[in-house]
């Protein structure tokens, strides 16, 4: 038995000569994940996510080029193999790196990098979820989430600036919130059919859909008034003229959104000269994007 143990010890000692395996947690405690501005080229999107510890003078970065705009949809993406386009790098510096170190077009020559590891294997998985999003239509998202997709245009009500798909914005259809609920008054239900105007595709009940009472076809029925000083056609049951040719286009839907992107790297290997850092599952962290306007298009 002792002889067998001696042989195994020799084998292990020899096998380690090819490179030292470093057990490294790469925790970056209290260091937030940051990102450079996304760059788009054709159908490809390039990202740089990074953790920069300016106290311990070290960094960990992920460069990723994929055919996905990560910040628009709630979804899971990947796995994406680490290769020549998707790269993880660990750096140790001899001084404090600038806060803008990763996002400069020309990398700074100082401070000097004293340790450098680059990925030789692994897969990246990303999970995107809304941190904040609102269509600013006057109805709280908490209420609209319960309504689903009222007009079946592929955009849920809480992200839909036109909940009934009639090209009249919800915020312009008399919506009021009373004690946290949508209030119904006579002014909110023009034709008295029990359906609030913001959910009624035929507001005046004249048999012509509101969207088709856009006579100048500018995607705005509110400015089509046939009688001087009168109501817009879509609110006047006595004005029953349809657009010709029919209106087939819908307004783009801008919403304000911030996304939370959680990054996990599986089977990650980082290599330096005769050294390796290996992580079976590495929680790179979570990045929260700035609030920005995104555009959604109805798909009836």
N, C-alpha and C positions, 0 to 999 in steps of 0.2 A: 504493500500500500504506500509506504514512504517513497519507494522508488517511482511509483506512478505519479505521486504528487510532485516530486522533483521534476519529472519530465514535463508535466503540464505547466509548471512554473517557468521552465526554460522556454517552452513554446510561446507562452503569453509574453514573456519578456522580449523575445525576438520579434513577435508580431507588432509590438508597440513601437519598434524602431522606425516604422514607416511614417509615423506622425502621431503627435500627442493629441489625445482627445480631451478637450477642455470642458469641464462641467460648469456651465455658465447659465445663470438664471435670466440674464438680460432683462431685469425687472424695470429699470427706469422709473423708480418709485416717484409718484407725484409729478410725472412729466406727461403732458398732454400730447396726443397725436395731432400734428399739424399737417398742412398740405399746401403745395404751391398751386398757382392758378392752373386749372385744367387746360390742356391744349388739344384741339381737335383738328384732324386732317382726314378728309373724306369720311369714312365710316369708323375710323379709329380714334380713340380717346386716350390721351397719355396723362398719367397721374404720377405725382411724387408725394407719398406720405412719409412723414418722418417724426422721430422723437429726438429732441436735441436737449441733452442734459448739460447745461452750461456751468453747473456746479462741479460735476465730476469730469467735465470735458470729454464727453463721449456722445455718440449718435448712432441711431439705427434708422435706416431708410428703406423704403420699398418703392421701386420704380415699376410702373405697371402700364402696359399698352394693350388695350382690349377694345372690342367693338361695342362697348356699352357705355351709356351716360349714366353713371352710378347714382346721380342725385335726383333723378326724375321719378322713378318707379320704386314702390316697395317690393322687394324681391330678394331671392338668394342668387348669387352669381358665382360661377366657378364649378369645379376647381380649375385654376389656371397654373400651368406648370412653370416653375422658375427656370428661365432659360436666358438667352442673350437679350431678350426684350423685357422680360420680367425679372427683376434683380433685387435681392436684399443685400445691403452692405452695412457692416459695423465698422465704426471708426473710433479711435482713441486719439486725442490731440494733446500736444504739449502746452496748450494754453486754452483760453476760453474762446470758442468759435463765435462769430457774429450771429445774431438772431436771424439774419437773412442768408445764412450760409448756403442753404439748399436751393433757394429760389433765385439766386443771381445767375444771369446768363453766363458770366465768366466766374468759375469757382475761385474763391480767395486762396492765395498762396500761403497765407498765415491764418491761424497757427499751423504748425507742421503736424501731419498725421504720423503718429508713432506706432499705431497698430491698425491693420486693415484686414478685414475678413469679407469675402464675397460668397454669395450663394452658389452651391454646386448641386443642389437638389432640393425638392420640396414642392408643395402645391398651396396656392392661395385661394381661400374661400372668403367671400364678402357677403354680408347681410345688410341690406338697406331698408330703413324704416323712417317714416316721417317723424321729424322732431317737432315741426310746426308746419301747418299748411292751412290756408284759408282762401276762400274765393271772394271775401269782402262783399258779400251780397246782402248784408244786414241780418242774416239768420245765423245764429251760433252753430258751429260745426257739430256740437253735441246733439242738437236737434236734427240736423240734416242727415247725420249718420244713420239715424233710425228710419229715414225715409227711403234709403237706398238710391236708386237711379230712376227718378220719377218719369223722365222722358225717354228712357232706354236708348240714350245716345252713347253709351259706353263710358260716361263720366258720372261718378256718383255725385249726388246733390251737394255734398260738402265741398266739392271742387268744381261745381257747375255754376257759372255766373248767370245762366239762363235755364232754370230748372224745368220749364215746360217746352223748351226747344222752339219757341216762337219768334226768336230774334229780338224780343223785348227783354232787356236785362231784368233779372229778379229784383234788383235794388230799385228799379223804376216802376215796379208794379204794385206800389202801395203797401209793401210789407211793413208791419210794425211788430215789435216784440213787447208783450205785456206780461209781467211776472214770469219771464223766462219762456213764454209760449207764443206761437204765432197768433196774432189777434185777427179776428174776422169781423169786419164791419161792412156796411153796404158798399163803401168806396173800394173795398178789396175784392168784391165779387160783382163785377159790372153787370153780368147778365142774370144774376140771382139764381144760378143753377146749383149752388152749394159748393162749387169748386172755386177756391181762391184764384184770383187772376194769375198769380205767379206760377200756378200749376195747371192753368186752363189754356189749352192750345187754341181755343176760340173764345176770346174774352167777351165779345158782345153777343154771342149766341146766334149769329146771322147765317150760320152754315158754311161760312168761308173761314178757313183757318187764319189766325192772326198773321202768320208768316206770309200768307198770300195776299194780305191787304197792304203789303209794302209795294205800292204802285210804281214808285221810281226805282225799285229793286236795288236799293243801296244798303240792304241788310239792317234797316232801321224803320220799322212800321210807325214809330212815334211821330215822324215828321210828314206823314201823308194825310193831309187835311184837304178834303174836297170842297167844303163849304167854308167861306171866309169867317173866321172867328169861331168855327165849330170844333167838334172833337176830331181826333185822328180817326181814320176809317175803322181801325181795329176795335175802337170803343163805341162806334156809332152803328147800331143795328139797322139804321135806315140807309146806310152807305154800304152796299153789298157788291162792290166791284173787286174782282180778283186781278192780280198782276198777270200780265201776259208779255212774254212767256212766263211760266210759273217760276217762282223762286226756288232754287235747289241748293243754294249755298247757306252756310251757317257761320255765325261770328266765331272767330277764334276765342278761346277761353284762357285768359291770363290768370294765374293764381300765384300767391306768395308762398314759397316753400323753403324749408330748411330740412336737410336729411341727416340721419344718424347712420354712419357706415361702420360696421363692426368687422374687423379684419382678423382672420385666423390663418396661421400657416402650419400645415401638417408636414411631418417628416423633413424638417428643415435641416440642412447641413451648410454651415458657413466654413470656408476654408481660408487659411493663411499658409505661409511657408511652414510645412511640417506640423501644422496645427489644425484642429477642427473643432467647431462648436456644433453640437447636435441637439435638436429639440424635436421630440415626437409630436407634440402639440404646443404651438406657441401662440399665445394671445397677444397679438401685436397691439391691440387696443381699439378704441372707438374715436372716430373723427366726426365732428358735427359741422356741417357746411354752413356758410353764411346764408341769410335769407335772400332769396333772389326770385325774380319773376320767371316762371316757366309757362309755356303755351301748350294747351291741349286742344285738339280738334275733335268736334263731335263726329261720331261714326254711326249715323242712323242706318 
